[in-house]
Amino acid sequence: MPVTYESAVERLLSLAPELWTHKGQKPRRKFDLEHMRVLTEALGHPERRFPNVIVAGTNGKGSTAATLASILRAAGYRTGLYTSPHLVRVNERIAIDGESISDPEFAEVHSRIDDISESLVGAGRLDQHPSFFETLTAMAFEYFASASVEIAVLEVGIGGRLDATNVADPLLSVITDISLDHTEWLGNTLTEIAREKAGIVRPNGILITLPQHPEVNDALGDRIKELGARVVNASQYAPPVTPAAESFQRNSEGLPHNRYQLEVMNEEIPVDSALVGRHQIRNAALAIAAAVELKQTFGYRITPRAIADGIATTHWPGRFQVIPGSPEIVLDVAHNPAGAWALRSTLSGRYEDQPLTIIFGAMRDKDIAEIGEIIFPLANEVIATRVNSPRAASPEEICELASHIGVPIIQSGDLQDALRIARERGRIIAITGSVYLVGAALELLSQ
């Protein structure tokens, strides 16, 4: 029977989620790179057939990766972008020049990877089929290599040191802001987590990063010394905190933008980004620093104009994405406390003293109580709903975990009903929490 897109996705989903353990589910698998090494060797090492940049971190790595890929496209390079998770369709994770892999290409590449994986299991070279994320990562490598991309930007899934993307050998490593998240796999302290993220740095390699929490700075600094690597501080591309830098100027369509002037390679350029908030200024700085380093160290033909154009054309949905209308709707992925703080800052700056309804849904393993303590006080009312996932917290669980916050919380069984209720209130609506909730909202609002 020929492989279809639908059967390929169904097969992939049968491999997920490999990291979670609940009653009645298979035990989660230990992180390691051995499966990926065996698989990529059998594929002829597609990850070695294109230069790449790897981006790790807790928050902002997707925005940074998308911005850098957009800059490289603006400079004229055929650019691959691999990100996770997806918002609406799994194809989003694998893209070339801003276009997601097509359904037929997805099915064909998946079939190739799946057949080789099965043969490796049958020959005893693998003890089990590669996981959901390992399979998708191998698919991205194979697709980029077969399409002859000139460079690819690879976003780490979880951690860095043992992430499937880390079998590639990057020209540059980029580490965004690090905070406590996925502690059950990465460690219980910022030091432990930072060392895991630093696993993407190569001996004598180059790391692009920004100063952050002292524990993180120390851990990264120690690892850099051990490796003899060089650090590029992206701070010079982040303007000082000024009202102009976070003024939420509106574009011609009435949508908020970050706008400021910046000197890059001895030339002043306008930065005009649809990714708003102070945290996005930091992410843009990392992407700019990486682009400059690619030019200065590796000879990539990247101009200040390409950097400005790339930032202006970066499309990264679900990150303080404003949907115009009455009421206005904000979509933002804030699935951990650091993301919640970023959302709080941006909401406060744009909607100060305006009435707000928050629709919230999250996975059960997330720190729902702390996230709620950060963002729920901004709202007149919170609507707790369920994400479409077996790992999702129920509305009842969200209410129980956030009952001490003192903000009215009501329950809704699904997003469509929650959105109906929120619209009846007539306030500005923020839909936030899990990436899958935001993805479902994007799909619903596009109908």
N, C-alpha and C positions, 0 to 999 in steps of 0.2 A: 504494500500500500504506500503511495507517495506521501511524503511528509508535507503537511500543510502548516501554515502559520499557527492556526489554532492548536494543532496537535503538538507543535514545538513548544508553545507557551504552556500547554497542559503538562507536557513532560518536564519542563523546567520547574513548574510550580510543585510538582511531585517531589522535587529535591529540596524544597524549602519548607520551613526555615531550619537550616542545619544548626543554628546556634541556640535554639530555645528548647527548654525542657518543660513540658506540662504533663499532667496525668494522661496516659494513653498515647503519648507521642514517643517517637524514638529518642534515645539519648542524644544530646548534642555532641558534636564531634570536636575533638581537640584541634586548636589552631596549629597548623604547621605548613611549610611550603613544599613538602615532599611530593604531594599530589600534583601540584602545579608544575614542579620541575619535571616529573615523569611525563605529564601531559604535553607540556610545551616541547619537550625533546621529541616525542612521537610526532608532533606536528611540524617538526623541522625548525623549531625556534622562531616563530613569527615575530615574537617580541624583540628580536634582534635586528629586524629588517626595517626599522624606522627609529629615528631619534625621538626621545620623549622627555617630558618633565613630569615628576610625580609630586602631587599635592596632598599633604596630610594635615590633620588638625582636628579639633573638636567642633568648632563652629566656623563657618565661612569658607570651608575648603571648596564647596561647590561653586560659590560665587566667584572665588578667586580663579578657579580652573576655567570657568566659563568666560571670565573677562580676559584671561591670558589667551585662550583659544581664539577669541574674537579679535584681539590685537594681532595675532599671527595671521589670521585670515585677511585682515585689513592690510597687512604687509605683503600679501600676495602668495602666502604659503597654503598648500593643500593640507588642512589641519584636522586631525582626529580629536575627538573629545569623548572620554569615557567617564561617566559619573554614576552615582547611586545615592539614594534610591530614586525611582522614577515617581512622577506625580500621577500620571494617568495611564500611560502605556509603557511597557517594558522597553520598547524600541528607543525611547528617549535616552536610555543609558549609553547608546552607541551612536555617535553622529560624526559626520564628515562635513566640514564647511557649513555647520549649522543645520544640516539636514539629517534627521534620524534615519537609521537603517530601514529600508523598506520591508514590508511583510514578506515578499518572496525571498529577498536576500537573507532576512533573519532566519527563515525556515531552512534555506539551503546551508547556511553556515552552521546553524544548530545541528542539522543532520550530520554534517561532516564531523563536528566535535563529538557528538553523541556516539557515532559509530566507532570512532577511535577510542573513546572512553570505554565502551563495552568490550572492545577487543583487548584493551589493557587489563580490564578486570578478568576477562576470560583466560588471559595468559598468566595471571597471577602477579602482574607487575603493579597493580593497584588492588588494595584490599576491598575497596568499594568505589562506586561511581563518584566522580568529582561532584562537589556540592553545587547548589544553585549559583552562588557567587563565583566559584571557581570556573564553572561552565561558561557563565556570561563573560568573565574576564578573558578566558581563552577565545571566546567568540570575537570579542573586541580586538584582541591581538591579530587573529586570523583575518578579520575584515579589514583592519587598517593595513596590514601587510599586503593583502591581495589587491587593495585599492591604491597602493603606492602612495600613501600619505607621506608628506615631507617632514612632518613632525606631529606628535600626538601629546595631548595633556591628559594625564591619568589621575583621577581622584581615588584616593585610598578609601576602602570600604569602612573597616574598623581597625584602629590602631595604626600599624605601619610595618613593624618588624616582620610580622608573620602574615600580613595581608597578601592576598593572591596577586595584587598588582606589583608587589615588591620583587617578583622574579625578573622584572625588566631592569635595565641598567640606565638610569636617568642621566641626562646632561646636568640637570639641576634638580635639587630637592627644595620644596617649599613647605614650610610649616606655618599654619595659621594659628589663631588663638586657641589655647588649650585650657580646658576646664575638666571638672569631674563628670565623666559619663562612661557608660559601659564598664563600670568598675569591676563587675564580676569576671571580666576577661582581661582588663588592662591594668588593674591594680587599684588600690584604695586611696592612693595619695597622688598629688600632682607630680611629684618626682617620678613615681613609677610609671604614670601615664605618659609623661614627657619622654622618658627613655624608650618606651614602646614606639612613640611617634618618631623619635630620632632614628629608628631603625631603617628609615628610607634614605638616610645620608650614607654616602659611600666613602671609603678611605680616600683621602686627598680630594674629596668631592667639594661641591659648593652648596651651601644652604642659604636660602632666602628666608628671612623671618623678621619679626618685630619684637622689641622688648615687651614683656608682659609680666605675669606674676613672678616674684623673685624665685620661688621654688622651681618654676619652669625654666627661667633664665639659667639658674645654676645647673639644672639637670642637662639642658641642651649644651651649655658651655662645657661641662665635663665630658660629654660624649664627643663633642667637636674636637677637643684636645686629644682624646683617645684615638680618633680617626685621622688626625692631622688635616682636617677639612678647613675650608674657609667660609666665614659667615659674611653675608651681605645684609646690612641693616637697611630695611626699607623705609625707615622713619623719614628720610629726606623727601619722600614722595607722599607723605601724609601732612597736609597743612595743619597749622596749629588750630586748636579749637576756637572758632570765632563764629559769631552769628551768621556770617556769610556762608561758612562751610556747612551749616546745617539749617539753611533757611527754607528748605522745601519750596524752592521756586517752581512754579508751574510751567509746563511746556505749552505748545500751541493747542494741545488736546486737553489741557486743564489737569494734567497728571503731575505729581510731585517729582522733582529731580534733585540730586546733589549737583551743585554747580560751583566751581571755583577755578582760579587760575593756578598753574603749576609750572615750575621750571624743570624741564626734562632734557638732558643732553644739550645744555646751554641754549635752550629755546623755550620760550613761554608758550604753553598750550592751554586751551580751554578744556576743562574736565566737565563733562555733562553726562551724568549717569542716571538711569532710571532706577538703579539700586540705591535706595535712600537710607539715611541714618549714619551716625558716626562709625558704627562697625563696618559699614560698607566702604567708607573712606579708607579704613585700614586694609580691607581686602583689595581695593583698587591699588593701594600702594604696593602691596606684595606682587600683584600682577605686573605693575609698571617696572618694579625692580627686577623681576624675572626677565621681562622683555629687554631691558637695558643690558642685563648680563648676557643674554643670548647674543645680542649684537656685539658687545665689547669683547667677550671671551671666545665666542664660537663663530662670529662673522655673519650672523643673520642680518638680512637687509631690513632692519626695523628703524623707521624714522619717527621723530616726535609726532608728525601728522598721523602716521599709522596708529600710534598709541592713542591719540585723541579720538580718531575715527573708530578704533576698536572698542574703546570704552563706551562711546556714544551708541554703538549698535549692539552692545551686549544684551542678550535676552535670557533672563533667568527667572521664570515664573515662580510665584508662590513665596517670594521674599519681599515682604511689604508691598505686595502688588495691589494697587487700588483699582477697583472696578467702579467706574462712574455710575451715577444713578441717584435715585432718591428712595431710600437712603444710600449713601456711599458705602461700599463694602471693601474691607481690607483683608487680604489673605496673607498669612505669614506662618512659616514653619517655625515654631518655638517649642521644641520637644525636650528641652533641658533647661536648667536654671540660667545658664549663660545666654541662651537664645531668648529666654523670657525677659531678661534684663535689657537686651537689645531692643526687643519689641516694646517694652515699657517706655524706654527712652524715646523711641521714634513716635509712638502713639502720643506721648505727652507733648512732644515738640510740635506735632501736626494738629492734634485735636484737643488742645488744652481747654479744659472747662466745658467741653461739648459732651452731651449725653451719649453713652456708649453701651451697646449690648455685645457681650462676648459669647461666641459659640465655641465650646471647647470639647475636644476628645483626644485621648492619648492611649498609649499602650500601658498595660498593667505594670510593666517593669520600670516605668519612668517615675521620676520623683514628682508625682502629681501635687502633693501637698506644698512643696517648695515652689513649684512653678505657679501654683494658684496664689500663694502668698505674694508673689512678685507682680502678677498682672491682674488678678481679679479685683483688687481695690480700685482700679481705674474705671471699672464698669458700674453702671446702675443696676445691671442684672447679668447673670451668667446662665447660659443654657448648656447643661451637660448632655452630651450625646455620645453615641457609640461609633467607633471606627469600625469599618468592615474588615475585621481581622479576628481570628481566634485568640490572638494575644491582647485584644483590646480590653481596657477597663470598661465596666458597665457604667451607665449614668448614675446608678445607685452608689457604686464604689467611688466615683468622682465626688459626689455630694458628701459622702461620709468623710473622705480624706480632706475635703475643703470646708467642712461645716464650721470650723473654728475661725474662719477668716472674717465672717460678719457681713458678707455680701449676699444678697438674695440669689439662690441657685435653684433653678427648676430643671426638671428632667425631660428629655425628649428621646424617643426610641431610635430615631434616624435623622440624618442631616436634612433631608427635605422638609420634614416637619419642624425641625429646629429653625430653619431659615424662614419658614412661613410665620412662625411665632415672632421671630426677631423683626421681620418686616412690619408686622402689625404694630410693634412698639414705636416705629418711626425714628429710632435713633440710628446713629452710625453703627455699623456692624463690623466686628472683627472676628474672623474665623481662624482659629489657631490651635496649635498642639501638634498632633501627628502629621507627618508629611502625607500620609494616606488620606487623612481628613481634608487637608488642603487640596489634594489632587481630586478627591471626589467633589469638592466644592467647585473647582475649576470646570470639571466635566458638567456638573449640574447647571452652572451659570452660563455655559456656552450653548445650552439647548434652546 
